[in-house]
Amino acid sequence: MHNTQFTPNLLIILLLLVANALAGQVIYGTNNYIEYHTGTLPIVISVPHGGLLAPAGIPNRTCNNPTTGTDTNTIELAKQIDSSFLRMTGCRPHIIYCNLKRTKIDCNRNLADGTCGNAEAETAWIEFHQFIETAQQTAQAAYDNKAIYFDLHGHGHIMQRLELGYVLTGTQLALSDNVLNTPEYIGQSSIQNLVSQNVNGYTHAQLLRGDFALGTLLAQSGYPSVPSQQTPNPGPLNPYFNGGYNTANYTCYTPGNTINGFQLECNFMNVRDTPSHRKAFADTLVSVLLTFLDHHHELPEAYCGISGQESASETKAPFVYPTFLDASAPIQISGADLSGNVFRIFSITGQLVVSGKVKPDNTIVANGVFSRGMYVLVVDDAQRRHAWKLFKGS
């Protein structure tokens, strides 16, 4: 095993270079129940409740009085958000989908409640959450801890408005700005790191419902939102989703996680109901998120450094299989003869883990020591550099 380390500048170059070649690559979990669509933007999206697969081998969940309703069209909405990002920036976000119905699994609950002890469901649950961790690690490393995460849902509440959950309850959002700006309430927020990171010095309350809060920008664009400057809190008798398991565990609400994030609960009418409405909302959301990131972090619109990904995807670049690292399973390269060329596998932190030559049968044997997480396989031939993301599970 090699111990070569990249300097910080070379690491960023590596991450962005690899991102160029990898945007849009799909890593599938066991039985294709989970999908991780790799991206290059500092944006990570998870979609836990939109799946429609109901395999007979996984019994319906009955433990602990489960909620089993599907968030209709959230997978379709996330795919449109992905398309809108690609069309508007040339770049893709990281997106993790659960394709199983919520009757079988709930990836926005803890393992016990989300799977009711079924081994097949547990595997899918673990893969979903490992992919979130990997995507966040990738985005945060590439963008100096300035990435943002949101868990995408659909609500059935009567009031047709977006609900942005920062783990603060509706009752807490009804408190004054002065109270919300105290350390007690900042410490309970899923955007607490943004309070200290944002370049304009906005307070916690301003980030929740000020001029450049996400909800405010969305409401100004025609999508009523709470919290926002227009609607600072849900109101005492109105239902409101303030963020669930994923928002709590995969944002800075949890000590040790540095990413800012929220739960996005989308109303049905004019947002999720039709393809045209999904496209219109996705375009607006993308524009708002880019404005938000640029304003609070001063990231230029072309910060992912990528263009023409749709054209690039049409070139049918070579691919590898399997994308899960397993020392006993050679990695097969298809679509190009790269035999004899040097390969290198890097950790996402830039460490060279193993190198060698592609075998005559166009396979790679990765005889290295790999811990759980994302890796990058790089093969250079005479014309270009090829790069793929690999994943090591537990």
QUIVEN-V409589 format. One record per residue. N is the residue number from 1. SS is DSSP state (h for helix, s for strand, l for the rest). NEAR is the number of other ideal C-beta (glycine too) atoms within 12 Angstrom. D_CENTER is the distance of its C-alpha to the mean C-alpha in Angstrom with 1 decimal. Layout:
((N:SS:NEAR:D_CENTER) (N:SS:NEAR:D_CENTER))
This chain:
((1:l:17:30.9) (2:l:17:30.7) (3:l:12:29.8) (4:l:20:29.2) (5:l:16:27.0) (6:l:24:25.6) (7:l:11:26.5) (8:h:15:23.6) (9:h:12:24.4) (10:h:18:24.5) (11:h:25:21.2) (12:h:21:19.5) (13:h:17:21.4) (14:h:33:20.4) (15:h:37:16.7) (16:h:30:17.1) (17:h:28:19.7) (18:h:39:17.7) (19:h:39:14.7) (20:h:33:17.4) (21:h:33:18.3) (22:h:45:15.1) (23:l:40:13.0) (24:l:36:12.6) (25:l:38:13.6) (26:s:30:12.8) (27:s:40:13.1) (28:s:25:14.6) (29:l:37:15.4) (30:h:28:18.9) (31:h:20:20.6) (32:h:19:17.6) (33:l:37:16.6) (34:s:40:12.9) (35:s:36:11.1) (36:s:44:8.4) (37:s:36:8.6) (38:l:41:8.6) (39:l:44:8.5) (40:l:43:10.6) (41:l:46:9.7) (42:l:43:8.9) (43:s:47:6.1) (44:s:44:2.3) (45:s:48:3.2) (46:s:49:5.1) (47:s:47:8.7) (48:l:45:11.2) (49:l:46:14.5) (50:l:36:15.1) (51:l:39:16.5) (52:l:22:20.1) (53:s:28:21.2) (54:l:21:23.9) (55:l:23:25.5) (56:l:11:28.9) (57:l:18:28.3) (58:l:30:25.9) (59:l:20:28.0) (60:l:22:26.9) (61:l:30:25.8) (62:l:15:28.7) (63:l:21:28.2) (64:l:16:28.1) (65:l:11:28.4) (66:l:26:25.0) (67:l:24:23.4) (68:l:25:22.8) (69:l:18:22.3) (70:l:30:19.8) (71:l:41:17.6) (72:l:27:19.3) (73:l:32:17.7) (74:h:43:14.1) (75:h:35:13.1) (76:h:31:15.5) (77:h:42:14.2) (78:h:46:10.6) (79:h:29:12.5) (80:h:35:14.6) (81:h:45:12.0) (82:h:41:11.0) (83:h:28:14.8) (84:h:31:15.5) (85:h:39:13.4) (86:h:33:15.1) (87:h:21:18.4) (88:h:30:18.4) (89:h:37:17.1) (90:l:28:17.3) (91:l:44:13.7) (92:l:42:10.5) (93:l:47:6.8) (94:s:51:4.4) (95:s:45:4.4) (96:s:49:5.8) (97:s:42:9.2) (98:s:47:12.2) (99:l:35:15.3) (100:s:44:17.8) (101:l:31:19.6) (102:l:36:19.4) (103:l:27:23.1) (104:l:36:22.1) (105:l:46:19.1) (106:l:40:17.1) (107:l:47:13.7) (108:l:40:13.8) (109:l:31:17.1) (110:l:22:18.4) (111:h:26:19.3) (112:h:18:22.9) (113:h:26:22.4) (114:h:37:19.5) (115:h:36:21.6) (116:l:28:25.2) (117:l:19:25.9) (118:l:27:25.6) (119:h:17:24.8) (120:h:26:23.1) (121:h:43:20.7) (122:h:28:20.2) (123:h:25:19.2) (124:h:41:16.5) (125:h:40:15.3) (126:h:28:15.3) (127:h:39:13.4) (128:h:47:10.6) (129:h:37:10.4) (130:h:32:11.2) (131:h:46:8.3) (132:h:42:5.9) (133:h:35:8.7) (134:h:40:9.0) (135:h:45:5.8) (136:h:44:6.7) (137:h:32:10.2) (138:h:44:10.0) (139:h:44:8.8) (140:h:33:11.1) (141:h:34:13.9) (142:h:44:13.9) (143:l:36:14.1) (144:l:20:16.3) (145:l:22:14.1) (146:l:29:13.5) (147:l:42:9.7) (148:s:44:8.4) (149:s:49:6.0) (150:s:47:7.1) (151:s:48:8.0) (152:s:52:9.8) (153:s:48:13.4) (154:s:37:16.9) (155:l:36:19.9) (156:l:22:23.6) (157:l:24:25.3) (158:l:12:28.3) (159:l:23:27.3) (160:l:23:25.3) (161:l:34:22.9) (162:s:47:19.3) (163:s:46:18.7) (164:s:51:16.4) (165:s:44:16.2) (166:l:48:16.4) (167:l:36:18.0) (168:l:42:21.3) (169:l:23:23.6) (170:h:28:25.5) (171:h:18:28.6) (172:h:29:27.1) (173:h:38:25.9) (174:l:26:29.6) (175:l:24:30.7) (176:l:17:32.0) (177:h:25:30.1) (178:h:12:32.3) (179:h:21:31.3) (180:h:36:27.5) (181:l:24:28.0) (182:l:20:29.6) (183:h:14:28.0) (184:h:16:28.0) (185:h:31:25.6) (186:h:30:23.5) (187:l:22:23.0) (188:l:29:21.8) (189:l:41:19.1) (190:l:43:15.3) (191:l:47:15.9) (192:h:36:18.9) (193:h:32:18.0) (194:h:41:17.9) (195:h:31:21.5) (196:h:22:22.6) (197:h:27:20.5) (198:l:29:21.0) (199:l:16:23.6) (200:l:19:25.8) (201:l:15:26.4) (202:l:27:25.2) (203:l:29:25.8) (204:h:39:23.5) (205:h:34:25.2) (206:h:30:24.9) (207:h:43:21.1) (208:h:47:21.1) (209:h:38:23.8) (210:l:30:25.4) (211:l:24:25.9) (212:l:30:22.5) (213:l:40:20.4) (214:h:47:17.5) (215:h:41:19.7) (216:h:33:22.7) (217:h:34:21.3) (218:h:38:20.1) (219:h:26:23.5) (220:h:21:25.4) (221:l:25:23.8) (222:l:21:25.1) (223:l:36:22.5) (224:l:27:24.0) (225:s:41:21.7) (226:s:43:22.2) (227:l:44:22.3) (228:l:34:23.5) (229:l:26:26.7) (230:l:24:28.1) (231:l:29:27.2) (232:l:29:26.8) (233:l:33:26.5) (234:l:34:26.5) (235:l:19:30.2) (236:l:12:32.0) (237:l:13:32.3) (238:l:20:29.1) (239:l:21:26.3) (240:l:32:22.9) (241:l:38:19.6) (242:l:34:18.7) (243:l:37:15.6) (244:l:37:15.6) (245:h:32:14.9) (246:h:46:11.1) (247:h:39:11.6) (248:h:29:14.5) (249:h:32:13.3) (250:l:46:10.0) (251:l:40:11.4) (252:l:35:14.7) (253:l:36:16.6) (254:l:26:16.9) (255:l:12:19.2) (256:l:13:17.9) (257:l:27:14.3) (258:l:30:14.3) (259:l:42:11.1) (260:s:43:11.9) (261:s:46:10.3) (262:s:49:11.6) (263:s:43:11.9) (264:s:49:12.7) (265:s:40:15.6) (266:s:47:17.0) (267:l:34:20.7) (268:l:27:22.1) (269:l:24:24.8) (270:l:21:24.0) (271:l:41:20.2) (272:l:39:19.5) (273:l:21:23.0) (274:l:18:23.8) (275:h:17:22.3) (276:h:14:23.9) (277:h:25:22.5) (278:h:33:19.0) (279:h:26:19.4) (280:h:24:21.1) (281:h:39:18.5) (282:h:37:15.6) (283:h:27:17.8) (284:h:31:18.5) (285:h:41:15.1) (286:h:36:14.1) (287:h:28:17.4) (288:h:37:17.0) (289:h:40:13.7) (290:h:32:15.4) (291:h:26:18.5) (292:h:38:16.9) (293:h:37:15.4) (294:h:25:18.6) (295:h:27:20.8) (296:h:33:19.5) (297:h:29:18.6) (298:l:18:20.9) (299:l:31:18.5) (300:l:16:20.2) (301:l:23:18.8) (302:l:17:19.0) (303:l:28:17.4) (304:l:36:15.4) (305:l:26:18.9) (306:l:31:18.4) (307:l:19:20.5) (308:l:17:21.6) (309:h:33:18.7) (310:h:21:20.2) (311:h:14:23.5) (312:h:23:22.2) (313:h:20:20.7) (314:l:10:24.2) (315:l:16:25.9) (316:l:11:24.9) (317:l:28:24.0) (318:l:29:24.7) (319:s:30:22.3) (320:s:39:22.4) (321:s:24:22.6) (322:l:27:21.7) (323:l:33:18.4) (324:s:32:18.7) (325:l:36:21.1) (326:l:20:24.4) (327:l:18:27.6) (328:l:11:29.7) (329:l:18:28.0) (330:l:22:28.5) (331:s:37:25.8) (332:s:24:27.2) (333:s:31:26.9) (334:s:19:27.6) (335:l:16:28.4) (336:l:23:30.2) (337:l:20:32.9) (338:l:35:31.6) (339:l:20:34.2) (340:l:19:35.8) (341:l:28:33.1) (342:s:21:31.7) (343:s:39:28.2) (344:s:34:26.2) (345:s:40:23.2) (346:s:36:21.4) (347:s:38:19.2) (348:l:37:16.1) (349:l:26:18.5) (350:l:30:21.0) (351:l:28:23.5) (352:s:27:25.4) (353:s:34:25.5) (354:s:31:27.7) (355:s:25:29.4) (356:s:25:32.0) (357:s:19:33.1) (358:l:32:31.9) (359:l:20:34.6) (360:l:13:37.1) (361:l:16:35.3) (362:l:27:32.1) (363:s:24:30.3) (364:s:40:28.9) (365:l:23:29.7) (366:l:35:27.3) (367:l:20:29.7) (368:l:28:27.7) (369:l:18:26.6) (370:l:27:22.9) (371:l:20:21.0) (372:l:23:17.7) (373:s:29:14.7) (374:s:44:13.9) (375:s:42:16.9) (376:s:46:18.1) (377:s:46:21.2) (378:s:35:23.4) (379:s:37:26.6) (380:s:21:28.9) (381:l:20:31.7) (382:l:12:34.4) (383:l:13:32.4) (384:l:19:28.8) (385:s:25:26.0) (386:s:36:23.8) (387:s:33:20.5) (388:s:42:18.1) (389:s:42:15.3) (390:s:42:16.6) (391:s:41:15.4) (392:s:31:17.7) (393:l:30:17.4) (394:l:16:19.7))
